[in-house]
Amino acid sequence: MPLLVVFVSGNDAVIDTIAERRVSLVPTDLRAKSFAALDGEEVVLSGFKVTASCSFQNLLTHIYGLDLKNASGIVLLTDNALPGLVDRLGDVFSVNMFGAPEYGQNVVNLLQAVLAKALRTFRLYKKRFDDLKYQQILRLPMRNFASPEIGELRTACHDMMNRNNFGQEIEAILKRFRGRQQPKKASSRPATYLVDDNAKHFTLGHELHAQAETGMPPHNDLCIFGNGFRFGRAFDGKRHYNVSRDNGETIVGQYPDCHDVMRGHPVQTHINMFTNDYF
């Protein structure tokens, strides 16, 4: 499965070097033995050249043109030629900042160093995401799970390669999330739930009886990407969370959906909610 890495830059030397060098820019130890250090996920590089007329939508079109169906993840590396990508795309892709090459700087050496740092950091994240007991935490619908840990998770995973110690930081946050896991008091079943500050109980179900809508409008590109990637790691968007309360309390109410529209939910017992917050 390809791990897609996109350099977003207005620098000609950066874009030209990626086109010329491709996979040889990946550090030798990471691509040795068919990318064994990345669990066999082949790094596929591309460059997106930012011009004066470029828009955010142009970048998304470039990403749509990649092998998304088979991708294990998407990492964006940006020199801020297209500002705001960390905030706009950081919940969906692994978006990281790097400094554009200065005059006379060896561009190959720079890109190799950036790639090494980005891929090694992303490897830490993907190891946790691929562990199912952590994946149900990392996939939580972030608009609807009310907790300070959601903000901490965003802070850690936005521009993750430039955190002082990402590995320790993500472990500490996951530990705090796990402290929210508990069974329902009113149930004799052994199931545990992630409980938010508003006493909503979340559990990632195995049912496939619901689907997240994809029609545009009302949905947009980030609604679609948000149900397939979280902080750069791909997941199966067919599964949803069951959101309920304890003691038979109603779940009827108003909740934000995948494009930040408040919608009413009329069913009393539970909500089928996807990772992108669609319900």
C-alpha positions, 0 to 999 in steps of 0.5 A: 500500500502506498504512503503518499507524501506531497510537498507543497511549495512555490520553490522551483528547486524543491518541485524539480528535485522531487520530480527528478529524484523521487523515491531516492530522496527517502532515507536508505534505512527507511526504504531498505528491504521494500520499506520494511521499516514502514511495514512495507508501505511504499513511500510515493512522492509528489510535488504540488507547485504553488503559483500566484493563481493557486487555491486551496481547491487546486491542492485538493484536486492534486490529492484526488489525482493520487492513488487514494483508494489504496493509500495507507496514509497521506503526509503533506509537507509545506513551506507555507507557500499556500498558507493555512494548511495545518489548520485547514487540513490538519485533522485529516492529513498529517500536515507538517511545516518545513523551511524553504531552501535558502540561497546556496543551500543543498536542496537534496540534503534539505528534502532528505532531512525533512522526509526522514523527520516526517516519516519517522514521526509519522511511524510513531503515530501510525503504530498507535493508530493501527492498534485497535484499542487506540484507534477508537480513540484517535478516530473519535468524532472531534466536533461531538466528543466534548473534552479537553483531550480533543484539543490536546490531540489536535495540538500534538498531531498538527505539524507533528514532526515539529513537536519537541517530543511527539512520542511522549506527548501522544502517549500521555494524551492517549493515557488521559483518554483511556481514563475516560473508558468505563462501562455503563452503570445501568448495564450488566454488559461488559462493554466499555465506552469513551465518555465525554464531558457531557456524559455521551458514551461513544463506542466504535461499532462493528455494524455496517448498516449505515453509510456516511453521505457523500453528495456535494452539496451539502457535503464538501471535500473535507467531509469526504476526506474526513471519513477516510483519513485522520491525522494522515492515517487511512481507515475504514469509513464504513464503521461508525460510532454508537453514541448513547447515554447511561440509565436510558437517558435520551440522546435527542438534541442538536449536534454539529455535523461534518460540515459544521451545521447544527442538526437535530437528532430525533432518535432517543436511544442512540446516534450512528455517528461517523468519524467525520461527525456525519450522523 
